[in-house]
Amino acid sequence: MTREERQMRSVSADLKTRNEEDEKVIEGYFAVYNTETELWPGAYESIASGAFDNTLGNDIRALINHDTSLVLGRNKSGTVELKVDSRGLWGRIKINEFDSDAVNLYERVKRGDVDQCSFGFNILSEETDFRDDGTVKWILKEIDLHEISVVTFPAYEATGVQARKKDLQQHEKRKLEKRKNNLKEMLRNGTKAIVGSKEN
């Protein structure tokens, strides 16, 4: 994947609400390190520890279902707090009590009707592990974070899966080309050896 491709990933989190000193908040982990997500059978992805370390200074919004018209908060305004620890990316969103969408979402999270989250980002650095059992795993090493979202239905975005499948197809194509070139080289060398033995 290229750095220009904006990605979204969802996680089955356990978001909580708190009402402290007349301030309502939604908080929880928006991404967890070293947890494999199955993209399709035999293909996995995980986030390496430290992948968010250099991105928290970005101008990051908290949204509802990735909808840019439904802004819950922003780290630059102090209404979103983000930090990383050994588990992953933790976030805390202060709810605007004059925003009916935000208050409604808060109540849904409080009741347990909504407890999932997601984040939007670009990949700056990753590793690909083609494992001995035939499976493949992408490890996100560095992430450029743009937004976090509280979502009703978390899902690995279809475009993300397609991009990963394209990555794999390109790898398989390169492997096939290499095999063909190796075979041609072997045939060429074999022919030279046969010709050489006949001349003797």
Secondary structure, DSSP 8 states (H G I E B T S, - for coil): --TTSEEEEEE----EEEEETTEEEEEEEEEETT--EEEETTEEEEE-TTTTTTTTTS--EEEETTEEEEEEEEGGGTSEEEEE-SSEEEEEEE--TT-HHHHHHHHHHHHTS--EEEEEEEEEEEEEEE-TTS-EEEEEEEEEEEEEEEESS----HHHHHHHHHHHHHHHHHHHHHHHHHHHHHHHHHHHHHHHHHH-
